[in-house]
Amino acid sequence: MSTSSERKVPEADWKVFRKLREAALERFCARVLDEVDSVRRDDSRSHHERYGAIFSLLRERDRELAQAFDDPRRSQMIWQLATMAALDLLSPDELARFSPETRSVVEQLAQARHR
């Protein structure tokens, strides 16, 4: 399985990535804010427990955000796309906009992340 560092990223895929990245980032942030709100409203926990849960949640989500979105470069595109796919941030229609080779590698890497 080739990765982004082992093959050249087609210009068309790079252009699609740059556009979809913004949409995926918005989805990710909206999802995290919904999670935070759910924890915040959980009256079965004390305020301190909720604070701790939100802190832990944000620390984990920040790690995911960094893997998927920080420092977008061609050399990182495949790994970032795979992370986005593993986090269910891209629809099948959006993934279909990439070349078959890129899509195949991204799908393989995303499946490996789920294991």
Rosetta silent file (secondary structure, phi, psi, omega in degrees, C-alpha in Angstrom):
SEQUENCE: MSTSSERKVPEADWKVFRKLREAALERFCARVLDEVDSVRRDDSRSHHERYGAIFSLLRERDRELAQAFDDPRRSQMIWQLATMAALDLLSPDELARFSPETRSVVEQLAQARHR
SCORE:     score description
SCORE:     0.000 S_00000001
   1 L     0.000  123.325  179.826    0.000    0.000    0.000 S_00000001
   2 L   -86.007  150.735  176.960    1.561    3.278   -1.017 S_00000001
   3 L  -115.166  177.183 -177.104    1.284    6.365    1.137 S_00000001
   4 L   -59.412  -31.149 -179.336    1.431   10.038    0.345 S_00000001
   5 L   -78.113  -13.351 -178.210    5.183   10.094    0.864 S_00000001
   6 L  -100.757   -6.969  179.921    5.636    7.243   -1.644 S_00000001
   7 L  -145.185  157.331  179.869    3.595    8.696   -4.511 S_00000001
   8 L   -80.308  134.197  178.439    2.851   12.028   -6.069 S_00000001
   9 L   -80.996  123.314  178.171   -0.505   13.541   -5.162 S_00000001
  10 L   -61.244  142.574 -179.256   -2.457   14.473   -8.311 S_00000001
  11 H   -56.381  -40.763  179.909   -3.186   18.197   -8.570 S_00000001
  12 H   -61.865  -40.017  178.189   -6.922   17.527   -8.928 S_00000001
  13 H   -65.844  -39.238  178.694   -6.922   15.528   -5.663 S_00000001
  14 H   -61.845  -42.238  179.527   -5.051   18.305   -3.874 S_00000001
  15 H   -64.798  -42.574  177.981   -7.660   20.854   -5.007 S_00000001
  16 H   -63.370  -44.923 -179.712  -10.533   18.629   -3.833 S_00000001
  17 H   -56.261  -46.908 -177.365   -8.768   18.039   -0.510 S_00000001
  18 H   -60.903  -37.233  179.231   -8.368   21.762    0.157 S_00000001
  19 H   -73.824  -46.103 -176.667  -12.094   22.347   -0.393 S_00000001
  20 H   -71.380  -27.115  179.719  -13.348   19.317    1.537 S_00000001
  21 H   -56.944  -43.454 -178.973  -10.953   19.901    4.406 S_00000001
  22 H   -64.164  -42.934  178.910  -12.853   23.041    5.436 S_00000001
  23 H   -64.936  -42.589  179.902  -16.221   21.262    5.386 S_00000001
  24 H   -65.507  -37.893  178.132  -14.830   18.323    7.355 S_00000001
  25 H   -63.443  -42.626  177.546  -13.284   20.674    9.928 S_00000001
  26 H   -62.623  -41.864  177.800  -16.649   22.376   10.463 S_00000001
  27 H   -62.053  -43.989 -179.438  -18.340   18.974   10.897 S_00000001
  28 H   -60.334  -49.559 -178.025  -15.696   17.896   13.375 S_00000001
  29 H   -63.409  -40.643  177.995  -16.016   21.061   15.463 S_00000001
  30 H   -62.367  -42.006  179.261  -19.819   20.899   15.439 S_00000001
  31 H   -62.870  -44.830 -179.156  -19.685   17.268   16.597 S_00000001
  32 H   -64.463  -43.661  178.919  -17.279   18.081   19.416 S_00000001
  33 H   -62.588  -36.327  174.968  -19.377   21.019   20.588 S_00000001
  34 H   -64.150  -41.008  177.716  -22.443   18.742   20.629 S_00000001
  35 H   -63.027  -44.324  179.197  -20.495   16.215   22.714 S_00000001
  36 H   -61.238  -43.939 -179.975  -19.397   18.919   25.137 S_00000001
  37 H   -62.453  -39.332  178.543  -22.967   20.163   25.437 S_00000001
  38 H   -62.544  -45.158  177.928  -24.207   16.641   26.149 S_00000001
  39 H   -64.941  -42.977 -179.232  -21.669   16.196   28.945 S_00000001
  40 H   -58.626  -36.883 -177.072  -22.426   19.670   30.294 S_00000001
  41 L   -85.796   -1.116 -176.986  -26.140   18.862   30.562 S_00000001
  42 L   -75.996   91.544 -176.726  -25.594   15.505   32.310 S_00000001
  43 L   -71.380   -5.795  177.024  -27.167   16.244   35.698 S_00000001
  44 L   -76.696  -10.654  178.685  -26.289   12.764   36.971 S_00000001
  45 L  -111.002  153.592  174.633  -22.708   14.029   37.440 S_00000001
  46 L   -71.942  165.744  177.035  -21.404   16.737   39.714 S_00000001
  47 H   -59.182  -40.452 -179.882  -20.084   19.942   38.190 S_00000001
  48 H   -65.027  -41.663  177.499  -16.566   18.783   38.960 S_00000001
  49 H   -63.462  -40.866  178.458  -17.156   15.422   37.243 S_00000001
  50 H   -65.398  -41.718  177.302  -18.566   17.170   34.194 S_00000001
  51 H   -58.525  -47.930  179.520  -15.609   19.534   34.098 S_00000001
  52 H   -61.758  -41.161  179.475  -13.209   16.573   34.222 S_00000001
  53 H   -65.909  -41.036  178.403  -15.136   14.714   31.530 S_00000001
  54 H   -66.483  -41.889  178.510  -15.163   17.767   29.248 S_00000001
  55 H   -59.611  -47.203  179.181  -11.460   18.327   29.828 S_00000001
  56 H   -63.796  -43.120  179.010  -10.685   14.691   28.919 S_00000001
  57 H   -60.000  -47.187 -178.477  -12.994   14.803   25.918 S_00000001
  58 H   -66.579  -35.261  177.421  -11.379   17.968   24.573 S_00000001
  59 H   -63.317  -44.033  178.902   -7.889   16.587   25.086 S_00000001
  60 H   -67.457  -44.784 -179.306   -8.800   13.478   23.030 S_00000001
  61 H   -67.106  -32.319  177.172  -10.632   15.457   20.353 S_00000001
  62 H   -65.248  -36.842  176.380   -7.735   17.907   20.100 S_00000001
  63 H   -63.740  -44.361  178.109   -5.437   14.971   19.325 S_00000001
  64 H   -63.627  -43.188  179.811   -7.838   13.825   16.587 S_00000001
  65 H   -60.008  -43.084  179.912   -8.142   17.357   15.222 S_00000001
  66 H   -61.982  -44.306 -179.381   -4.358   17.670   15.008 S_00000001
  67 H   -63.616  -38.167 -174.718   -4.032   14.360   13.130 S_00000001
  68 H   -86.492  -28.075 -167.337   -6.756   15.242   10.661 S_00000001
  69 H  -129.144  -20.435 -176.164   -6.263   18.960   10.114 S_00000001
  70 L   -70.497  140.832  172.852   -2.975   20.442   11.332 S_00000001
  71 L    51.942   60.655 -178.465   -0.367   21.545    8.787 S_00000001
  72 L   -67.072  114.985  177.962   -2.158   20.513    5.573 S_00000001
  73 L  -136.079  160.000  177.469    0.500   19.647    3.000 S_00000001
  74 H   -56.699  -39.053 -177.704    0.556   17.347    0.024 S_00000001
  75 H   -67.621  -17.322  179.458    2.892   15.030    1.903 S_00000001
  76 H  -107.078   -6.587 -171.164    0.265   14.696    4.658 S_00000001
  77 H   -56.047  -48.191 -176.393   -2.867   14.676    2.520 S_00000001
  78 H   -62.506  -45.875  179.789   -3.416   10.906    2.349 S_00000001
  79 H   -64.151  -40.426  179.532   -2.937   10.419    6.097 S_00000001
  80 H   -68.149  -40.638  176.410   -5.190   13.353    6.891 S_00000001
  81 H   -62.180  -41.446  179.035   -7.876   12.128    4.508 S_00000001
  82 H   -62.567  -39.893  177.730   -7.691    8.664    6.072 S_00000001
  83 H   -65.208  -44.422  177.237   -8.128   10.198    9.515 S_00000001
  84 H   -59.535  -42.996  179.909  -11.100   12.247    8.297 S_00000001
  85 H   -65.591  -42.461  179.437  -12.622    9.133    6.757 S_00000001
  86 H   -63.964  -29.696  177.946  -12.033    7.083    9.915 S_00000001
  87 L   -87.476    6.877 -179.841  -13.775    9.809   11.912 S_00000001
  88 L    56.746   44.801  179.743  -16.747    9.695    9.487 S_00000001
  89 L  -100.535   -5.955 -179.179  -16.243   13.305    8.443 S_00000001
  90 L  -124.077  135.907  177.849  -16.507   12.679    4.692 S_00000001
  91 L   -79.542  160.902  174.887  -19.502   11.358    2.810 S_00000001
  92 H   -56.915  -37.501  178.123  -19.159    8.638    0.163 S_00000001
  93 H   -64.100  -37.799  178.499  -19.968   11.284   -2.475 S_00000001
  94 H   -68.625  -43.164  177.866  -17.154   13.472   -1.215 S_00000001
  95 H   -63.276  -32.409 -179.136  -14.662   10.593   -1.237 S_00000001
  96 L   -66.495  -13.974  179.396  -15.783    9.739   -4.775 S_00000001
  97 L   -75.687  -12.794  179.929  -14.398   13.103   -5.924 S_00000001
  98 L   -89.592  161.756  178.294  -10.838   11.795   -5.501 S_00000001
  99 L   -62.150  153.482  179.931   -8.954    9.691   -8.026 S_00000001
 100 H   -55.207  -39.254 -179.321   -9.487    5.913   -7.733 S_00000001
 101 H   -65.748  -46.643  178.431   -5.911    5.417   -6.506 S_00000001
 102 H   -61.229  -46.752 -179.552   -6.190    8.061   -3.785 S_00000001
 103 H   -59.146  -43.101 -179.372   -9.597    6.780   -2.730 S_00000001
 104 H   -62.004  -46.875  179.923   -8.319    3.196   -2.511 S_00000001
 105 H   -64.759  -44.667 -179.891   -5.347    4.108   -0.316 S_00000001
 106 H   -60.802  -45.117 -179.720   -7.458    6.365    1.909 S_00000001
 107 H   -63.297  -40.854  178.033  -10.100    3.663    2.396 S_00000001
 108 H   -63.285  -45.710 -179.925   -7.453    1.054    3.289 S_00000001
 109 H   -66.654  -39.132  179.123   -5.789    3.357    5.809 S_00000001
 110 H   -64.386  -41.111  177.885   -9.132    4.418    7.317 S_00000001
 111 H   -64.614  -39.231  179.071  -10.148    0.783    7.797 S_00000001
 112 H   -63.992  -33.406  178.929   -6.808    0.038    9.455 S_00000001
 113 H   -68.418  -26.996 -179.027   -7.427    2.894   11.916 S_00000001
 114 H   -76.765  -16.891 -176.992  -10.721    1.278   12.985 S_00000001
 115 L   -75.454    0.000    0.000   -8.967   -1.946   14.051 S_00000001
